[in-house]
């Protein structure tokens, strides 16, 4: 579903990501782990087409992010690490705007909005201005907007930040159901226990390079994800 091949991104003379290669398979939840500044968000923004890059290639479902950006964006949904959305719109206006972008018909959009708004307990608040929403409510709205067009690839940057325990649990269930239906998840998180329980595979990025990649079973064989992460971080 997602192939990152020799991806490099520079800021002046600084290499934020250096020759990164990884693959996320259909039906797989892939956890992307690293401390602040390791290159996680830079990689994620390049995957979703929000940032150009200096070297390598990124393919989504066999299509190039560089040469076929619109085709890629049709099948991808992105939840950023901070829900910066239009404060002057109501929740339902924002969701309808997203549905218009993806050309989702009236009946289909109504069903999907109702499904996810009910699930995240947002239905009663959709008529309110987004400026009145709490951080957690904005996060829920962004997640709903990411799901309404049934994406093949969900790209999530710290998606659980700001969510209450019930919403976090429901998001985890949705992530697994997306994969059960043949989609894939590529997400970053600092909550290592969540990654260990939820992911099929994890990759640890350090100073822009992939320092470890393996299945959760392989991680368990060496102890746990937290101890592995700390060991990698402590070794220069």
C-alpha positions in Angstrom: 0.0 0.0 0.0 2.8 2.4 1.0 6.4 2.2 -0.3 8.9 4.8 0.8 12.1 4.3 -1.2 15.4 6.1 -0.4 13.5 9.1 0.9 15.6 12.1 1.8 14.6 15.5 3.0 17.0 18.4 3.7 16.6 21.8 5.4 19.6 23.7 4.1 22.6 21.5 5.0 20.7 19.6 7.6 19.3 16.1 6.6 16.1 15.7 8.5 15.5 12.3 6.9 18.3 10.4 5.3 17.8 7.7 2.7 14.7 6.1 4.4 13.2 3.0 3.0 10.2 1.1 4.4 7.0 -0.5 3.2 3.5 -0.7 4.7 1.5 -3.7 3.4 -2.2 -4.0 2.7 -4.0 -4.9 5.9 -1.2 -3.7 8.1 -0.9 -1.2 11.0 2.6 0.2 11.0 3.8 2.3 13.9 6.4 4.9 13.3 8.3 5.7 16.4 10.9 8.3 17.3 11.7 11.2 19.7 10.9 14.8 18.8 13.0 15.9 15.8 13.8 12.4 14.6 12.0 12.9 11.3 8.6 11.4 11.8 6.4 14.4 10.9 8.7 15.3 8.0 8.2 11.8 6.6 4.5 11.8 7.2 4.0 15.2 5.5 6.0 14.0 2.5 3.8 10.9 2.3 0.6 12.9 2.1 1.9 15.4 -0.4 2.1 18.3 2.1 5.9 18.6 1.7 8.3 18.3 -1.2 11.5 16.2 -0.8 15.0 16.1 -2.2 15.6 12.4 -3.0 14.0 9.1 -3.4 10.4 8.1 -4.2 7.1 7.5 -2.3 4.4 5.2 -3.8 0.9 4.8 -2.6 -1.0 1.8 -4.0 1.6 1.8 -6.8 1.2 5.5 -7.7 4.0 8.1 -7.3 3.4 10.9 -4.8 5.7 13.1 -7.0 4.2 12.4 -10.5 0.6 11.4 -9.6 -0.2 13.5 -6.5 -3.9 13.9 -7.1 -4.4 10.1 -7.7 -2.6 9.5 -4.4 -4.6 12.0 -2.4 -7.9 10.4 -3.6 -7.1 7.3 -1.6 -5.3 8.8 1.4 -6.6 10.4 4.6 -4.3 12.5 6.9 -4.8 13.4 10.5 -2.1 15.9 11.5 -0.5 16.2 15.0 -2.4 19.5 15.6 -6.1 19.9 14.4 -5.8 23.4 12.8 -9.1 23.7 11.0 -11.4 26.5 10.0 -12.8 28.1 13.2 -15.4 30.2 11.4 -17.2 27.1 10.0 -19.5 24.8 11.9 -18.6 21.2 12.3 -21.2 20.1 9.7 -20.1 22.8 7.3 -16.5 21.5 7.6 -17.5 17.9 7.0 -19.6 18.9 4.0 -16.6 20.9 2.6 -14.4 17.8 2.9 -17.2 15.7 1.2 -17.4 18.2 -1.6 -13.6 17.9 -2.1 -13.9 14.2 -2.5 -17.1 14.4 -4.5 -19.2 12.3 -2.2 -22.9 12.2 -3.0 -25.5 13.5 -0.6 -27.0 10.2 0.6 -23.6 8.6 1.0 -22.1 11.6 2.9 -25.1 11.8 5.2 -24.8 8.1 6.1 -21.1 8.3 6.7 -21.2 11.6 8.7 -24.0 10.2 10.9 -22.1 6.9 11.4 -18.9 8.5 12.6 -20.4 11.5 14.4 -22.6 9.2 16.4 -19.6 6.9 17.1 -17.5 9.8 18.5 -20.4 11.4 20.2 -20.2 14.6 18.1 -23.6 14.7 16.5 -25.1 17.2 18.9 -22.1 19.6 18.4 -22.0 19.6 14.6 -24.1 22.7 14.4 -21.7 24.7 16.6 -18.8 26.8 15.4 -15.5 25.0 15.4 -14.0 27.9 17.4 -16.2 26.8 20.3 -14.7 23.2 20.2 -12.2 21.9 22.7 -9.0 20.4 21.4 -10.4 16.9 21.8 -13.6 17.8 19.8 -11.5 19.3 17.0 -9.4 16.1 17.0 -12.6 14.0 16.7 -13.9 16.2 13.8 -10.6 15.9 11.9 -10.7 12.1 12.4 -14.3 12.0 11.1 -13.3 14.1 8.1 -10.5 11.6 7.4 -12.9 8.7 7.4 -15.8 10.0 5.3 -14.3 9.1 1.9 -13.3 5.5 2.9 -9.5 6.0 2.4 -7.3 3.0 1.5 -4.4 4.5 3.5 -4.8 6.3 6.8 -1.8 8.4 7.8 -2.0 9.6 11.3 0.5 11.8 13.2 0.0 11.4 17.0 -3.8 10.7 16.5 -4.5 9.9 20.2 -3.4 13.3 21.6 -6.4 15.1 23.1 -8.8 12.1 22.8 -10.6 10.8 25.9 -10.2 7.1 26.7 -13.5 6.1 25.0 -12.7 8.0 21.8 -9.2 6.5 21.8 -10.7 3.0 22.1 -13.1 3.6 19.2 -10.3 5.0 17.0 -8.3 1.8 17.6 -11.2 -0.3 16.6 -11.7 1.8 13.4 -8.0 1.5 12.6 -8.2 -2.3 12.8 -11.4 -2.4 10.8 -9.8 -0.3 8.0 -7.0 -2.9 7.8 -9.5 -5.9 7.9 -11.1 -4.4 4.8 -7.8 -4.3 3.0 -6.6 -0.8 3.8 -3.5 0.2 5.7 -2.4 2.5 8.6 0.8 4.4 8.9 0.9 6.3 12.2 3.3 7.9 14.6 2.9 7.9 18.4 4.9 8.6 21.5 2.6 6.2 23.5 4.7 3.0 23.1 2.3 0.8 24.9 -0.4 1.6 22.4 2.0 1.0 19.5 3.0 -2.4 21.0 -0.6 -3.5 21.4 -2.0 -2.1 18.2 0.6 -2.5 15.5 1.6 -5.4 13.3 5.0 -3.9 12.6 7.0 -0.9 14.0 9.8 1.2 12.7 12.1 3.3 14.9 13.6 6.4 13.3 16.7 8.0 14.9 18.4 11.2 13.5 16.6 10.7 10.2 17.6 7.1 9.7 15.6 3.9 10.3 17.3 2.3 13.3 15.0 -0.7 13.7 12.1 -2.3 11.9 10.3 -5.5 12.8 7.1 -7.2 13.8 5.6 -6.8 17.3 6.5 -10.5 17.9 10.1 -9.7 17.1 10.0 -6.7 19.5 8.5 -9.0 22.2 11.4 -11.4 21.7 13.8 -8.7 22.9 11.7 -7.6 25.8 9.2 -4.8 25.0 9.0 -1.7 22.7 9.9 0.7 25.5 13.1 -1.1 26.4 14.1 -1.5 22.8 13.4 2.2 22.1 15.5 3.3 25.1 18.3 1.0 24.1 18.4 2.4 20.6 18.2 6.0 21.8 21.1 5.5 24.3 23.4 3.9 21.7 25.2 6.5 19.6 
